[in-house]
Amino acid sequence: MGFLFSIPGLIFLFIIFVIIPSIKQVNQYERGVRFRFGKFKDEMIPGWRIVWPIIESWQRIDIRVKAVDVPDQEAITKDNVSARVNAVIYYRIDAAQKAVLEVQDFFYAVSQLAQTTMRNVIGETSLDDLLSKRNEVADKIQRIIDKATDPWGVKVESVELKDIILPDEMKRVIARQAEAERERRAIVIRAEGEKAAAENIAIAAGRLAKTTGGLHIRTLQTLSEVSADKNNTIVFVTPLEILRAFEGLVKKVKPTK
């Protein structure tokens, strides 16, 4: 008992009951915010740190990237179409001191701010842009939230829109619109093909007309191709030029009376 009340004993007790419990470990992915007498003192970096009991306290902050799932938000687009949209937000704590001193619960605050911002941005966006430019809409939401949370020491890395849910009637309207667009493209492609074919036929006809005997050769070639199928019945219309050629030949070989 005498040892405990001696100077070495008191030092031993001080180490056991004061020093050792005061050692706090801050991990690599954490930061510590230390208070002394209720006032902010400093931000603790990773490693072993001393936090004196009674006069000091501290709060551990995780600085890894976190994901906030934004639940379905019912919103009206710029062109008065109802839509339900949900998203996920990725953020991290950039300044542990601000995250503790400037906002009570940064996780809840970021979630609520994301919901209101998403509804506001959707209200400024048309349905066509919401469906076709969802990455641009997500980037706009990210910039607004990041600017608003900067005083809290929060850095918003990205925002991803997961689902855009439309009413059933609007889905049917979009389906009909897509079908009409496909039909329009098919008609345009078919018309362009017919135009190209007509131009090629006109060029070929012009060349055959300029070539001596070209039309006759083409006629004979066509007859040869058609006659390959014995089931076909061919009605052959003889060109007037051929009849006149035969008529002249007959006159030449006819005996003179």
C-alpha positions as CSV (number, residue, x, y, z in Angstrom):
1,M,0.0,0.0,0.0
2,G,2.9,2.3,0.7
3,F,4.0,2.1,-2.9
4,L,0.7,3.4,-4.2
5,F,1.0,6.5,-2.1
6,S,4.6,7.1,-3.1
7,I,5.6,9.3,-6.0
8,P,6.3,6.3,-8.4
9,G,3.0,4.8,-7.3
10,L,1.1,8.0,-8.1
11,I,2.8,8.2,-11.5
12,F,1.8,4.6,-12.1
13,L,-1.8,5.3,-11.2
14,F,-1.8,8.4,-13.3
15,I,-0.6,6.4,-16.3
16,I,-3.1,3.6,-15.7
17,F,-6.2,5.7,-15.1
18,V,-5.5,8.9,-17.0
19,I,-3.0,8.5,-19.8
20,I,-4.0,5.1,-21.2
21,P,-7.8,5.9,-21.4
22,S,-6.9,9.3,-23.0
23,I,-5.2,7.6,-26.0
24,K,-7.5,7.7,-29.0
25,Q,-6.9,6.1,-32.4
26,V,-7.9,8.0,-35.5
27,N,-7.9,5.7,-38.5
28,Q,-6.6,6.6,-42.0
29,Y,-10.1,7.1,-43.4
30,E,-11.2,9.3,-40.4
31,R,-10.6,12.7,-38.9
32,G,-11.2,13.8,-35.3
33,V,-12.7,17.1,-34.2
34,R,-11.4,17.9,-30.7
35,F,-13.0,20.3,-28.2
36,R,-11.4,21.8,-25.0
37,F,-13.7,23.3,-22.4
38,G,-16.5,23.1,-25.0
39,K,-14.6,25.1,-27.6
40,F,-13.2,23.8,-30.9
41,K,-9.4,23.2,-30.5
42,D,-8.2,21.4,-33.6
43,E,-8.7,18.7,-36.2
44,M,-7.0,15.4,-35.4
45,I,-5.2,13.5,-38.2
46,P,-4.8,9.7,-38.4
47,G,-2.7,8.1,-35.6
48,W,-2.7,7.9,-31.8
49,R,-3.9,11.2,-30.2
50,I,-4.3,12.3,-26.6
51,V,-7.8,13.5,-25.5
52,W,-7.7,14.5,-21.8
53,P,-10.7,13.4,-19.9
54,I,-13.1,15.9,-18.4
55,I,-11.6,19.0,-20.0
56,E,-11.6,17.6,-23.6
57,S,-13.9,15.7,-25.9
58,W,-13.9,14.7,-29.5
59,Q,-16.0,13.5,-32.4
60,R,-15.0,11.0,-35.0
61,I,-15.8,11.8,-38.7
62,D,-15.6,9.3,-41.6
63,I,-14.3,11.0,-44.7
64,R,-15.0,8.1,-47.1
65,V,-17.4,8.6,-50.0
66,K,-21.0,7.9,-48.9
67,A,-24.1,7.1,-51.0
68,V,-27.5,8.7,-50.2
69,D,-30.5,7.0,-51.8
70,V,-33.0,9.7,-52.7
71,P,-36.5,8.2,-52.6
72,D,-39.1,8.6,-55.3
73,Q,-40.0,12.3,-55.8
74,E,-43.3,13.2,-57.4
75,A,-42.6,16.3,-59.7
76,I,-44.3,18.2,-62.5
77,T,-42.1,18.8,-65.6
78,K,-41.9,22.1,-67.4
79,D,-44.5,20.9,-69.9
80,N,-46.9,19.8,-67.1
81,V,-46.2,16.1,-67.2
82,S,-46.3,14.2,-63.9
83,A,-43.2,12.0,-63.2
84,R,-41.6,10.1,-60.3
85,V,-37.9,10.2,-60.2
86,N,-35.4,8.7,-57.8
87,A,-31.6,9.1,-57.6
88,V,-28.5,8.3,-55.7
89,I,-26.0,10.9,-54.5
90,Y,-22.3,10.2,-53.8
91,Y,-20.6,12.7,-51.4
92,R,-17.7,12.9,-48.9
93,I,-16.7,15.1,-46.0
94,D,-14.1,17.6,-47.2
95,A,-13.8,19.5,-44.0
96,A,-14.5,17.7,-40.8
97,Q,-14.6,20.9,-38.7
98,K,-17.4,22.4,-40.8
99,A,-19.3,19.1,-40.8
100,V,-19.5,19.2,-37.0
101,L,-19.8,22.9,-36.3
102,E,-22.0,24.1,-39.2
103,V,-24.7,21.5,-39.4
104,Q,-26.3,19.2,-36.8
105,D,-26.7,16.1,-39.0
106,F,-25.0,16.4,-42.4
107,F,-26.3,13.0,-43.6
108,Y,-30.0,14.0,-43.0
109,A,-29.3,17.6,-44.3
110,V,-27.8,16.3,-47.6
111,S,-30.7,13.9,-48.1
112,Q,-33.4,16.6,-47.6
113,L,-31.5,19.1,-49.8
114,A,-31.2,16.5,-52.6
115,Q,-35.0,15.9,-52.6
116,T,-36.0,19.5,-52.8
117,T,-33.3,20.3,-55.4
118,M,-34.3,17.3,-57.6
119,R,-38.0,18.5,-57.6
120,N,-37.0,22.0,-58.5
121,V,-34.7,21.0,-61.4
122,I,-37.3,18.6,-62.8
123,G,-39.9,21.4,-62.7
124,E,-37.6,23.5,-64.9
125,T,-37.0,20.7,-67.4
126,S,-39.2,19.4,-70.2
127,L,-40.1,15.7,-70.4
128,D,-38.1,15.2,-73.6
129,D,-35.0,16.7,-72.0
130,L,-35.5,14.7,-68.9
131,L,-35.6,11.5,-70.9
132,S,-32.9,12.2,-73.5
133,K,-30.6,14.4,-71.4
134,R,-30.7,12.8,-68.0
135,N,-26.9,13.1,-67.6
136,E,-27.1,16.8,-68.0
137,V,-30.0,17.0,-65.6
138,A,-28.0,15.0,-63.0
139,D,-25.0,17.2,-63.5
140,K,-27.2,20.3,-62.8
141,I,-28.5,18.8,-59.6
142,Q,-25.0,17.9,-58.6
143,R,-23.7,21.5,-59.1
144,I,-26.6,23.0,-57.1
145,I,-26.2,20.6,-54.1
146,D,-22.4,20.9,-54.1
147,K,-22.6,24.7,-53.9
148,A,-25.3,24.6,-51.2
149,T,-23.4,22.0,-49.0
150,D,-19.9,23.7,-49.4
151,P,-20.4,25.7,-46.1
152,W,-21.0,22.3,-44.3
153,G,-17.7,20.9,-45.5
154,V,-19.4,18.4,-47.8
155,K,-18.2,17.7,-51.3
156,V,-20.8,16.2,-53.7
157,E,-19.0,13.9,-56.1
158,S,-21.8,12.9,-58.4
159,V,-25.6,12.5,-58.8
160,E,-27.1,9.6,-60.8
161,L,-30.8,9.4,-61.8
162,K,-31.9,5.8,-61.4
163,D,-35.5,5.6,-62.5
164,I,-37.9,7.9,-64.3
165,I,-41.4,6.6,-63.8
166,L,-44.2,8.0,-66.0
167,P,-48.0,7.5,-65.9
168,D,-49.3,4.6,-68.0
169,E,-51.2,7.0,-70.3
170,M,-48.0,8.9,-71.0
171,K,-46.1,5.7,-71.7
172,R,-48.7,4.8,-74.4
173,V,-48.4,8.2,-75.9
174,I,-44.6,7.9,-76.1
175,A,-44.9,4.4,-77.6
176,R,-47.3,5.7,-80.3
177,Q,-45.0,8.6,-81.0
178,A,-42.0,6.3,-81.4
179,E,-43.9,4.0,-83.8
180,A,-45.0,7.0,-85.9
181,E,-41.3,8.1,-86.0
182,R,-40.2,4.7,-87.2
183,E,-42.8,4.6,-89.9
184,R,-41.8,8.1,-91.1
185,R,-38.2,7.0,-91.3
186,A,-39.1,3.9,-93.2
187,I,-41.1,5.9,-95.8
188,V,-38.2,8.4,-96.2
189,I,-35.7,5.5,-96.7
190,R,-38.0,3.8,-99.2
191,A,-38.6,7.0,-101.1
192,E,-34.8,7.7,-101.3
193,G,-34.3,4.2,-102.6
194,E,-36.9,4.6,-105.3
195,K,-35.4,7.9,-106.3
196,A,-31.9,6.4,-106.6
197,A,-33.3,3.5,-108.6
198,A,-35.2,5.8,-111.0
199,E,-32.0,7.9,-111.5
200,N,-30.0,4.8,-112.3
201,I,-32.7,3.5,-114.7
202,A,-32.7,6.9,-116.5
203,I,-28.9,6.8,-116.9
204,A,-29.0,3.2,-118.2
205,A,-31.8,4.0,-120.6
206,G,-29.8,7.0,-122.0
207,R,-26.7,4.9,-122.5
208,L,-28.7,2.2,-124.3
209,A,-30.4,4.7,-126.5
210,K,-27.0,6.1,-127.6
211,T,-25.5,2.7,-128.3
212,T,-26.2,1.2,-131.7
213,G,-28.2,-2.0,-131.2
214,G,-28.0,-1.7,-127.4
215,L,-31.7,-1.8,-126.9
216,H,-32.0,-5.0,-129.1
217,I,-29.2,-6.7,-127.1
218,R,-30.8,-5.8,-123.8
219,T,-34.1,-7.2,-125.1
220,L,-32.5,-10.5,-126.1
221,Q,-30.7,-10.7,-122.7
222,T,-34.0,-10.2,-120.9
223,L,-35.6,-12.9,-122.9
224,S,-32.8,-15.3,-122.1
225,E,-33.2,-14.6,-118.3
226,V,-36.9,-15.0,-118.4
227,S,-36.9,-18.2,-120.5
228,A,-34.7,-19.9,-117.9
229,D,-37.9,-20.7,-116.0
230,K,-40.0,-23.0,-118.2
231,N,-43.2,-22.3,-116.2
232,N,-43.4,-18.8,-117.5
233,T,-45.5,-17.8,-120.4
234,I,-43.8,-15.1,-122.5
235,V,-45.6,-12.6,-124.6
236,F,-43.0,-11.1,-126.8
237,V,-43.8,-7.8,-128.5
238,T,-41.5,-7.3,-131.4
239,P,-40.0,-3.7,-131.7
240,L,-41.1,-1.8,-134.8
241,E,-37.4,-1.4,-135.8
242,I,-37.0,-5.2,-136.2
243,L,-40.2,-5.5,-138.3
244,R,-38.9,-2.8,-140.6
245,A,-35.5,-4.5,-140.9
246,F,-37.2,-7.8,-141.9
247,E,-39.4,-5.9,-144.4
248,G,-36.4,-4.4,-146.1
249,L,-34.7,-7.7,-146.2
250,V,-37.7,-9.3,-147.9
251,K,-37.8,-6.6,-150.5
252,K,-34.2,-7.2,-151.4
253,V,-34.4,-11.0,-151.8
254,K,-37.9,-11.0,-153.6
255,P,-37.4,-12.1,-157.3
256,T,-38.0,-9.4,-159.9
257,K,-41.0,-10.2,-162.1
